[in-house]
Amino acid sequence: MNNYEKYQQVKKEAGATGVLLLVLIVFWMVAGFGLSGVQAEFLHLPVWVWMSSIGVWIFAIAGVRALTHFVFRDMPLEDEEVARHGK
């Protein structure tokens, strides 16, 4: 993998991580503010509390797992020229 391909992969990983962050923020807002009118409770706490804290945490773990499985690639970080010539 040459340096240009590595750079493209890093850009892809950074972009996908940014998209996941935006999705998490939207999920947190919908879970917190969108469920605020629901009167259901669990362990004496409203559902919106659980969804905007524990729900986002679980959603983030699933999102990171998807990123590492589908987007991120294991690649050598050293320069090919240095590795080839030992400089």
Secondary structure, DSSP 4 states (H G I P E B T S, - for coil): --HHHHHHHHHHHHHHHHHHHHHHHHHHHIIIIITTT---EETTEEHHHHIIIIIHHHHHHHHHHHHHHHT------S-HHHHHHT-
